[in-house]
Amino acid sequence: MPSSQYTPQIRAALLAAANAPNHRLRRCKGGFTAPPADRVRTSGQAAVPVITRRTILRLERDGLLEFEGRDEYATTVTLTTDGLDAVRELRGDAAVDAVA
């Protein structure tokens, strides 16, 4: 999918995952978020911006993210190679490093 067709939620999710350590998002109250883990709460109101499960599922369906262990109830998702390429296209450069 060309970057011009990404919704604002998809763009935000891709950029959040790209900037997160190891390109991973962690499940929290209300969806997924990038660490730092000390600010992530599992109950109560979310104190950090979250990415909804619907957005994560769309990215997973498009092959841009994958659930850890390919489990539907996984607590983390990671950018795939295609996801990293999409982020490079969004940023307009090749400065995204593929930390495994």
C-alpha positions as CSV (number, residue, x, y, z in Angstrom):
1,M,0.0,0.0,0.0
2,P,1.5,3.4,-0.9
3,S,2.2,5.7,2.0
4,S,-0.3,8.2,0.7
5,Q,-3.1,5.7,1.5
6,Y,-2.1,5.3,5.1
7,T,-4.6,6.7,7.6
8,P,-3.3,9.0,10.4
9,Q,-3.7,6.1,12.9
10,I,-1.6,3.8,10.7
11,R,1.1,6.4,10.2
12,A,1.2,7.1,14.0
13,A,1.4,3.3,14.7
14,L,4.2,2.7,12.2
15,L,6.3,5.7,13.5
16,A,5.7,4.7,17.1
17,A,6.9,1.2,16.5
18,A,9.9,2.4,14.5
19,N,11.0,4.7,17.4
20,A,10.4,2.0,20.1
21,P,13.3,-0.1,21.3
22,N,13.6,-3.2,19.1
23,H,10.7,-1.8,17.0
24,R,8.2,-3.3,19.5
25,L,4.9,-2.1,20.9
26,R,3.6,-3.5,24.2
27,R,0.0,-4.1,25.1
28,C,-1.5,-1.9,27.8
29,K,-4.8,-0.5,28.9
30,G,-6.8,0.5,25.8
31,G,-4.4,-0.9,23.1
32,F,-0.6,-1.0,22.4
33,T,2.1,1.6,23.2
34,A,5.8,2.0,22.9
35,P,7.8,1.7,26.1
36,P,9.2,3.2,28.4
37,A,7.6,0.5,30.6
38,D,7.6,2.6,33.7
39,R,4.9,4.9,32.2
40,V,2.8,2.0,30.9
41,R,-0.2,1.1,33.1
42,T,-2.2,-2.1,32.9
43,S,-5.2,-0.7,34.8
44,G,-6.9,2.6,35.1
45,Q,-6.6,5.4,32.5
46,A,-3.7,5.2,30.0
47,A,-1.0,7.8,30.7
48,V,0.6,7.5,27.3
49,P,-0.8,7.6,23.7
50,V,-2.1,4.2,22.7
51,I,-2.6,2.5,19.4
52,T,-5.9,0.6,19.2
53,R,-6.2,-3.1,18.6
54,R,-8.1,-2.4,15.4
55,T,-5.1,-0.5,14.0
56,I,-2.7,-3.2,15.1
57,L,-4.9,-5.9,13.5
58,R,-4.9,-4.0,10.2
59,L,-1.1,-3.6,10.3
60,E,-0.8,-7.3,11.0
61,R,-3.2,-8.2,8.2
62,D,-1.1,-6.0,5.8
63,G,2.1,-7.8,6.9
64,L,3.6,-4.7,8.5
65,L,3.5,-5.9,12.1
66,E,3.5,-9.4,13.6
67,F,2.4,-10.6,17.0
68,E,5.1,-12.1,19.2
69,G,4.9,-15.9,18.8
70,R,2.0,-15.4,16.3
71,D,-0.4,-15.6,19.2
72,E,-3.7,-13.7,19.1
73,Y,-3.3,-12.8,22.8
74,A,0.4,-11.8,22.6
75,T,1.5,-8.8,24.7
76,T,3.9,-7.4,22.1
77,V,4.0,-6.8,18.4
78,T,7.1,-6.1,16.2
79,L,7.6,-4.4,12.9
80,T,8.3,-6.7,10.0
81,T,10.8,-6.0,7.2
82,D,7.9,-4.7,5.1
83,G,6.9,-2.5,8.1
84,L,10.4,-1.0,8.3
85,D,10.2,-0.4,4.5
86,A,6.9,1.4,5.0
87,V,8.4,3.6,7.7
88,R,11.4,4.5,5.5
89,E,8.9,5.5,2.8
90,L,6.9,7.6,5.3
91,R,10.1,9.3,6.5
92,G,11.5,9.7,3.0
93,D,14.9,8.3,4.0
94,A,16.7,5.1,4.8
95,A,17.8,6.0,8.3
96,V,15.6,3.3,10.0
97,D,17.9,0.7,11.4
98,A,16.7,-2.9,11.6
99,V,17.5,-3.8,15.2
100,A,16.5,-7.4,15.7
